[in-house]
Amino acid sequence: MGDANAQTAESWALPERSRPPLLGELVERIDEAMATARASEAAVMTVGAAALDAAEQAKRAAELAERASAAIATSAPIRMRSTSTGMPAPRPFEPARTDDMSDFSARADRVAERLRRLQRTPIGRQAL
């Protein structure tokens, strides 16, 4: 009768690969998962802090760019130094002033009038 009971108990045992993990193994897996989660949380906090810092730096840079743009718009034109070739560097764009345009128009009118007078003058008279 002892042999019949032994065979019955073995027949109920699961093969090694089909057995569920032991309690100690489950505790180890949980500890490993918790360590991974804590490390991930720390990494996310670091990345978040770096992103906030980068956003703050971008905001400061934008404010400085706005101030520089406003300062350039209100300041006198900047003269550039000559280049290493000895040629003067091109001057930055300066918006035209209305008095400059009126001076240009007046001078153009004077030049046009002189050309009209020269056209009316006979060729023989110019030689004298």
matplotlib code that plots the C-alpha trace (Angstrom):
import matplotlib.pyplot as plt

x = [0.0, 2.9, 4.0, 0.6, 0.6, 4.1, 3.2, 0.1, 2.0, 4.6, 2.0, 0.6, 4.0, 4.6, 7.6, 10.4, 9.8, 6.0, 6.3, 5.4, 8.2, 8.9, 8.0, 11.7, 12.1, 9.0, 10.4, 13.7, 11.9, 9.8, 13.0, 14.6, 11.5, 11.4, 15.1, 14.5, 11.5, 13.5, 16.3, 13.9, 12.2, 15.6, 16.5, 13.1, 13.6, 17.1, 15.8, 12.9, 15.2, 17.5, 14.5, 13.3, 16.8, 17.0, 13.7, 14.8, 18.0, 16.0, 13.7, 16.7, 18.3, 15.0, 14.8, 18.4, 17.7, 14.7, 16.7, 19.5, 17.1, 15.4, 18.8, 20.0, 16.7, 17.0, 20.8, 22.9, 24.1, 27.2, 30.3, 32.2, 35.9, 37.9, 38.6, 42.0, 42.3, 42.4, 39.0, 36.4, 33.8, 30.2, 28.2, 25.1, 21.7, 20.5, 16.9, 16.6, 15.7, 13.2, 15.6, 18.1, 15.5, 14.6, 18.3, 18.7, 15.6, 16.8, 20.2, 18.7, 16.5, 19.6, 21.5, 18.6, 18.3, 22.0, 21.7, 18.7, 20.7, 23.7, 21.3, 20.1, 23.6, 25.0, 28.0, 30.1, 29.7, 31.1, 34.4, 35.0]
y = [0.0, 2.3, 2.0, 3.0, 6.2, 7.2, 6.8, 8.9, 11.8, 11.9, 11.9, 15.2, 17.0, 19.5, 19.3, 21.8, 24.2, 24.4, 25.2, 28.7, 30.8, 30.5, 33.4, 34.3, 34.6, 36.8, 39.1, 39.4, 40.3, 42.9, 44.4, 44.6, 46.2, 48.8, 49.7, 50.1, 52.3, 54.5, 54.9, 55.8, 58.3, 60.0, 60.1, 61.7, 64.3, 65.1, 65.4, 67.6, 69.9, 70.2, 71.0, 73.7, 75.2, 75.2, 76.9, 79.6, 80.1, 80.4, 83.0, 85.1, 84.8, 86.0, 88.9, 89.9, 89.7, 91.9, 94.5, 94.4, 94.8, 97.7, 99.3, 99.0, 100.4, 103.5, 104.0, 105.8, 103.8, 101.7, 102.3, 99.1, 98.9, 98.1, 94.5, 92.9, 93.5, 97.2, 97.7, 99.3, 96.9, 97.5, 99.7, 98.2, 99.0, 102.4, 103.4, 106.4, 109.6, 112.0, 114.9, 112.7, 111.8, 115.5, 116.4, 113.6, 114.8, 118.4, 117.4, 115.1, 118.1, 120.3, 117.7, 117.2, 121.0, 121.2, 118.4, 120.2, 123.4, 121.4, 119.9, 123.3, 124.7, 124.5, 122.2, 124.9, 127.1, 124.3, 124.3, 128.0]
z = [0.0, 0.6, -3.0, -4.3, -2.2, -3.3, -7.0, -6.5, -4.8, -7.6, -10.2, -8.8, -8.8, -11.6, -13.8, -12.9, -15.8, -15.0, -11.3, -10.1, -8.6, -4.9, -2.5, -2.1, -5.9, -6.1, -3.3, -5.3, -8.5, -6.6, -5.1, -8.5, -10.0, -7.2, -7.7, -11.4, -10.8, -8.4, -10.8, -13.6, -11.4, -10.6, -14.3, -15.2, -12.5, -13.8, -17.4, -16.2, -14.3, -17.4, -19.6, -17.2, -17.1, -20.9, -21.2, -18.7, -20.7, -24.0, -22.3, -21.2, -24.7, -26.3, -23.9, -24.7, -28.4, -28.1, -26.1, -28.6, -31.5, -29.8, -29.1, -32.6, -34.0, -31.9, -32.0, -34.6, -37.6, -36.8, -38.9, -39.7, -39.7, -42.8, -43.7, -43.7, -47.5, -46.9, -48.6, -46.4, -45.2, -46.4, -44.2, -42.6, -44.1, -43.0, -43.6, -45.9, -44.2, -45.8, -45.9, -47.8, -50.4, -50.8, -51.2, -53.8, -55.7, -55.7, -57.0, -59.6, -60.8, -61.0, -63.0, -65.4, -65.9, -66.8, -69.3, -70.9, -71.3, -72.8, -75.3, -76.4, -76.8, -80.4, -80.9, -82.3, -79.2, -76.9, -78.7, -77.7]

ax = plt.figure().add_subplot(projection="3d")
ax.plot(x, y, z, "-o")
ax.set_aspect("equal")
plt.show()
